[in-house]
Amino acid sequence: MNIIRVTALAVFCCLAFAAAADATSQYSVDDQAVDELFASAEQMDNVDEAMTGFNALAMQDADHGKQPAVAFALAWTLGYLGIHRFYLGTSTGVGLGYIFTLGGCGIVATVDWIMLLIEVIEVQNFDSYVDNNSFFMWTGN
């Protein structure tokens, strides 16, 4: 019985190797096209030109160092435990309220998740969520 398993495994490995080798032989690089692409490229001397339209506040706010994307990810994965609220600097009582009610039966945690998603897309009032001791963080301090 072991001989059959070993033989089947060897045949499978040989077929997989042959299929992989055949698949890679289908691709080629057109060196002339790559050289033309680099020749027609334009070098940017100023990094600020490349960053035009980039919302730096969405990545990190300099005042408190909290990132909306991190708060959103925590709300998405562990929102019912209020881990995102601890990250945002809420009081221990609010965090325990999230834990004991499982995020207000999931409703409060879901609304937090939606509000943080909006903040990740377009930072408007993220500062009002940081160090907010209200159980409903979207209602204000």
VENJOVEN-V51321 format. One line per field, one symbol per residue. ss: DSSP state (2 for helix, 1 for strand, 0 for the rest). burial: 1 if it has 24 or more other ideal C-beta (glycine too) atoms within 12 Angstrom, else 0. A space follows every 10 residues. Layout:
# VENJOVEN-V51321
ss=???
burial=???
This chain:
# VENJOVEN-V51321
ss=0222222222 2222222222 2222000000 2222222222 0000002222 0000022220 0000000222 2222222222 2022222000 0222222222 2222202222 2222222222 2000022200 0000002220 0
burial=0000000000 0000000000 0000000000 0000000000 0000000000 0000000100 1000011111 1101100111 1111111101 0001101100 0011000110 0110111011 0010010111 0100111100 0
